[in-house]
Amino acid sequence: MRNKLRGLCLLLAVGFLLGCGGADAANRPAPTEPAPAVSEIDAPAPTEERVEEVVIEPVETPVPTLPPTPVPTPTPTPTPTSTPSPTPVPTPFGIVWLPDTQGLAYSYPDKLEALGAEIAARRETDRLTAVLHTGDIVDNGYKDWQWENFDLCLNAFRDDLPFYPVAGNHDLGVKLLKYDAYLKQPFLEKLPEGQVYEGGKMYYVLLEEGGIELLILAVGWDSGKTDEERAWIETVFERFPDTPCILLTHGFLKTEGMIFPNSQYLETNIVAPHRTVRLVLCGHSRDSGLLEKRYDDDGDGEAERTVTMLMLNRQGRAYAYRILTIDPLARSIDVKTYAIGRSEPLEKDELYPLSFTIDNAF
């Protein structure tokens, strides 16, 4: 009996289990077929996701305060000071004075060449600073070959010494008396710009040598007469009211020591009214001439200024020239007259000494 009950229970359990399994199967949904694949063309566009922008505020980090860095005191830069130029020591110096060379330019070019070489050789020993010429450089200013002959002299020193001439009547063609040929000469191109009147009829230069200044005023043949020319001369003296002046001209003094009547205007307009004029150099007349004339500059009835006027013109093979040695301390001018090729100065001619000293010259 007990075994029958055990078998019945077993059957009931199996039936219960089978009933439950069938119910689950009946209630389970039928399997579905997989959905067909959607192509990329038919696929809907992806929906943009909205990203909310997050703004991050900067956080200020406090900067620690540091003590100020000490600034070094700059070392002052010394102000550069220019070294003052040394005061020139008053030292004697020389000036060559050539009078009329027209006879040499016409007939003796070899003498002109020797003259130039002699000047160049004396440059160091005589401390030469310039070469002056008082006119009639050639016999006829319209003859080019005569200027070429004079170049034999000039070429020997033109690069070492300044050349300051004035025109004489022969340089203007004697009868023509025109400046056009003379003013074409290259040596006039070297005259200081701004100090020349009408290309070289007149000009001035300032010699600064030996601790002093000397004004050279050059007035060519028949110049300095018109109102315009006189006004130009006045501007020169106004610019240099206290500088000792040497007047360089051609015809001024006769052999007898008298002023030419047709040169009287030079004395009236230049020498007499200007207290700085102390020396006049000229040629034109033959041989040599000398005149010392005194002028009353302050109108007190007593002449206090002495002007020395010198003329020299020795022609041909007897040609002579001069070297003026200026002594700033003694305020004197030592005049020496030389013949070409002779080392010793000439002493005297028939009327005047040829070598002498001008005291209180400036």
SEMIDREN-425976 format. One record per residue: y, z, x negated of N, C-alpha, C in turn. Coordinates in steps of 0.2 Angstrom, whole numbers, plus 5000, padded with zeros to 4 digits. Each point is the difference from the previous one (the first is absolute). Example, Ala and Ser with C-alpha at 12.3 -4.5 7.8 and 13.67 -1.06 7.14 Angstrom:
residues 2
497250394934500650005004500650004996 500549965002500650014996500550035004 
***
This chain:
residues 362
499450004996500650005004500650004996 500050044995500650014995500049934997 499549964999500149944996500249955005 499950005006500349955005500750015001 500250065000500750015001500449984993 499750014995500349984993500149925000 499549975003500049925000500549985005 500150035006500549985005500750014997 500150054997500750014997500249954995 499449984997500249954994500249935004 499649985005500249945004500750015003 500150055003500750015003500549994994 499950024995500550004994500149934998 499549965000500049934997500449965006 499850025006500449965005500750015000 500250074999500750015000500349974994 499750004995500349964994500149935002 499549975002500149925002500549995005 500150045005500550005005500750004997 500150054996500650004996500249944996 499549984997500149944995500249945005 499749995005500249945004500750005003 500150075002500750005003500649984995 499850034993500549984995500149934999 499449965000500049934999500449965006 499950035006500349975006500850014999 500150054998500850025000500349974994 499649974995500349974993500349945002 500749984998500349935001499649954996 500049945004499749944997500449984994 499649984995500449984994500449945001 500650004997500549945001500049964994 500149935001500049954995500750014996 499949994994500750014995500549955002 500650025000500649965002500149944995 500149945003500149954995500650014995 500049984994500550014995500649965002 500650044999500749975001500249974994 500249935000500349974995500750034998 500249984994500650034997500649975004 499949935003500549975004500150045006 499550025003500050035007500250074999 499950034994500150075000500850025001 500150055003500750025002500350024993 500749995000500350024994500050084999 499950024994500050074999500750035002 499950065003500650035003500350044994 500749994999500350034994500050085002 499850034994500150075001500750034999 500250045003500750024999500050064995 500349994995500050054995500750035000 500050065001500650045001500350014993 500649984998500350014993500250075000 499850024994500150074999500550014994 500650025001500550014995499950064997 500050004993499950064996500750014997 500350065002500650024997499950024993 500549984995499950024994500250084999 499650034996500150074999500450014994 500650035001500450014994499850054996 499849984994499850064995500650024996 500150065001500650034996500049994993 500549974997500149994993500250074996 499650024996500350064996500649994997 500550045000500650004997499950024993 500249954995500050014993500750024997 500050044995500650014997500349944997 500749995000500349944998499849994992 499949944998499949994993500650004997 500150034994500650004997500249944997 500649975001500249944997500350014993 499749974995500350014993500749975000 500550044997500749984999500049944995 500249945002500049944996500550024994 499749974994500450014994500649945000 500650025000500549955001500049954994 500049945002500049944996500750004996 500050004994500749994996500349945002 500650005001500449945001500149964994 499849945000500149964993500749994999 500250024994500749994997500049944995 500449965001500149944996500350034993 499749974995500250024993500749964999 500550044999500649974999500049954994 500349945000500149954995500450044994 499849994994500450034995500649974999 500550044999500749974999500049954994 500349945001500049964994500450034994 499749994995500450034994500549944998 500650024999500549954998499849974993 499949945001499749964994500449944999 500249984994500449944999499549945002 500349955003499649945001500549944999 499749945000500349944998500049945005 500649975000500149945005500149944995 499749945001500249944997500549965004 500549984996500549965003500049934997 499949955004500049934998500649975002 500449974996500649965002499849935000 500549955001499949935001499449974995 499549985004499449974996500049925001 500549975003500049935002499949964994 500350014994499949964994499350004998 499650065000499350004998499649965005 500250015007499649965005500049934999 500649984997500149924999499849984994 500050044994499949974994499550044996 499950065001499550044996499550045004 499549975003499550035004499650054995 499949984994499750044995500350074999 500750005000500450065000499950045006 499949975006499950045006499350035000 499549974997499450035000500050064995 500349994994500050054995500450065003 500549995004500450055003499650045005 499649975004499650035005499450054996 499849974995499550044996500350064997 500649994998500350064997500250055005 500249995006500150055005499350035002 499549965000499450035002499750054994 500249984994499850054994500450065000 500650005003500450065000499950045006 499649985004500050045007499850074998 499550024996499850064999500550044995 500149974995500450044995500750025002 500349955004500750015003500050035007 499450025003499950025007500449965005 499949944999500349955005499850015007 500549995005499850015007500249945004 500549964997500249945004500349954996 500149945002500349944996500549985005 500750004998500549975004500349944997 500249955004500349944998500749995003 500549994996500749995003500149925002 499649965001500149945002500049944995 500049945003499949944996499450004996 499550015004499350004998499849944997 500249945003499849934998500749975000 500049944997500649964999500249965007 499449985003500249975007499450025005 500250045005499550035004499649955004 500249935000499749955004499549964995 499950034994499549964996499450054999 499449985003499450045000499850024993 500049954996499750014993500450064996 500650015002500450054997499750075002 499950005007499750075002499350014997 499649944999499450014997500050024993 500549984997500250034993500150075000 500450025005500250085000499450045002 499549975003499450035002499650024993 500149964995499750024994500250074997 500650025002500250074999499850055005 500149985006499850055006499350015000 499649954999499350025000499750054996 500450014994499750054995500150075003 500450025005500150075002500050005008 500049955003500150005008499550055003 499450014997499550055004500150074998 500550014995500050074997500750035001 500549955001500750035000500449965006 500350035005500449975005500649964997 500149945003500549964998500649995005 500650024998500650005005500549964997 500149945003500549954998500549995005 500649974998500549985004500149924999 500249965004500249934999500649994997 500049964995500649984997500249935002 500649974998500249945003499549944998 499750004994499549954998499450005004 499850065002499450015004500149965007 500649995002500249975006500249935000 499849974994500249934999500649984997 500450054997500749994997500549975005 499949945001500549965005499850015007 499450015002499850005007500150085002 499950044996500150075002499750025007 499349985000499750025006499450044998 499850055005499550054998499349975002 499949955003499349985003499549994994 500149974995499550004994499950074997 500550034999499950074997499650055005 500149995006499750055005499249985001 499849954997499349985001499650034994 500350034995499750024994499550065002 499450004998499550055002500250074998 500350014995500250074998500450045005 500449965004500450035005499550035006 499449985000499550025005499850074999 500150034994499850064998500650055001 500549985002500650055001499850055006 500250065000499850045006500249985006 499650005005500149975007500550055003 500549975004500550045003500650024996 500049984994500550014995500349944997 499949955004500249934997500549975006 500549974997500549965004499949935000 499849975005500049925001499549984994 499450034999499549974996500150024993 500550034998500150014993500749994997 500549985004500749994998500250074997 499950055004500150074998499450045002 499950064996499550055002500250064996 499650055001500050064997499350034998 499950044995499450034999500250074997 499550055001500150074998499550014994 500350014994499650024994499950085000 499450025000499850075000499650014994 500350024995499750014993500350064996 499650034996500350054996500350065003 499850015006500350065004500749985003 500249945000500649985004499949945004 500549995004500049935004500749964998 499949945000500549954998500049955006 500549985002500149955005500249934997 499749955000500249934998500249965005 500649985000500349955005500149944997 499649955003500049934997500449955004 500649974998500449965004500049934996 499749955003500049944997500749965000 499949944997500749964999500349995007 500650015000500549995006499850045006 499650054999499750045006500550065000 499950035006500450075001500749995003 500249945002500749985002500150015007 499549975004500250005007499950075004 500350015006500050065003499350025001 499549965002499350025001499750024993 500149974995499850024994500250074997 500750015001500350064999499750065004 499949985006499750055005499350024997 499649954998499350024998500150044993 500449994996500150044994500250075002 500450015005500250075002499450045002 499649965004499450045002499650034994 500049964995499650024994500350074997 500750004999500350064998500050065005 500049985006499950065005499350035000 499549964998499350025000499950044993 500449994995499950034993500750034998 500350055004500750024998500050034993 499550034998500150044993499649974995 499749945000499549974995500449964995 500050014994500449964995499749935001 500549955000499949935001500249964994 499549954999500249954995500149935004 500549974999500249945003499849944996 499549965002499749944997500349945003 500449964996500349945002500149954994 500249945002500049954995500749994996 500549985004500749994997500450065002 500250034995500550065002500550014994 499750014994500550024994500049944995 500649994998500249954995499850034993 500049954995499850024993500650054998 500649995002500650044998500050075003 499550015004500050075003500450005006 500149955004500450005006499649975006 500150025006499649985006500349935002 499549965001500149935003500550015006 500549965001500450005006499549985006 499649965000499549985005499550055002 499950054995499650065001500350065002 500750005001500350065001499850035007 499749965005499850035006499450054999 499649984995499550054998500250074998 500650004996500350064999500350045006 500449965004500350025005499550035006 499549965001499650025006499450054998 499850004993499450034998500150064995 500349984995500150054994500550055002 500649985002500650055001499850055005 499849985006500050055006499350045000 499649994995499350035000499950044994 500150075001500050044994499350014996 499549975003499350004997499949944995 500549955000499949954996500250024993 499650004995500150024993499949954995 499749945001499849954995500049935004 500349954996500049935003499749964994 499549965002499749964995500149925002 500249964996500149935002499949964994 500149935001499949954994500649955001 499849935000500449955002500549984994 500450044998500449994994499650004994 500349974995499650004993500150064996 499550014996500050064995499950075004 500450044999500050075003500650025002 500050055004500750035003499850075002 500650045000499950075002500750035003 499950035005500650035003499950075003 500350054998500050075004500650015004 499950015006500550005005499950075004 500650035001500050075004500349995007 499750045004500249995007500150075003 500550015005500250065003499650005007 499550045000499650005006500350055006 500350054998500250055005500849995002 500349964996500749985002500550064998 499850034995500550064997500449974994 500049944999500449974995499750004993 499450034999499650004994499449965000 499949964996499349965000499550044997 499550015004499450054997499449964999 499949945002499449965000500149944995 499550004995500149944995499449955002 500249945001499549955001499949954993 499450004998499949954994499849935002 500349954998499949935002499849974993 499449975001499749964994499849935001 500249964996499849935000499649984994 499549955001499749984994499749935002 500149954995499849935001500049964993 499550014997499949974993499549945001 500249944999499649945002499649984994 499549955002499649964995499550054996 499949984994499650044995500350064998 500650015002500350074998500050055006 499649985005499950045006499950074999 500350045004499950074999499950045007 499650055000499950045006500150074999 500050045005500250084999499450045003 500050064997499650055003500450065001 500050025006500450065001499650065001 500150054996499550065000500450065004 499850025005500450055004499750074999 500450044998499850074999500250055005 499650025005500250045006500350074998 499850034994500250064998500749994997 500149964996500749994997500449965004 499849975005500449965005500349944996 499749974996500249954996499649945000 500349944998499649945000500149974993 499549994996500049974993499949935001 500449964997500049925001499849984993 499549965000499749964994500049935002 500249964995500049925001499549974995 499649965002499549974996500049935000 499949974994499849935000499349995000 499749945003499349995001499750004993 499550044999499650004994500350054995 500550035002500350054995499950075003 499750044996499850075002500650055000 500549994995500550045000500649985004 500450045003500549985005500649974996 500449965003500649974998500550055000 500550004996500550065000500749975002 500249944998500749995002500149925000 500449985005500249934999500850004998 500349945002500750004997500550055004 499850015006500550045004499750075002 499450015001499750065003499450024997 499950075000499350024997499549985005 499449984997499449985004499550065002 500150054996499550065001500450065000 500050045005500550065001499750045006 500350065001499850045005500550025005 499949995006500550025006499850075002 500550054998500050075002500250015007 499850055003500250025007499949945004 499449965000499949945003499950005008 499850065002499850015007500050075002 
***
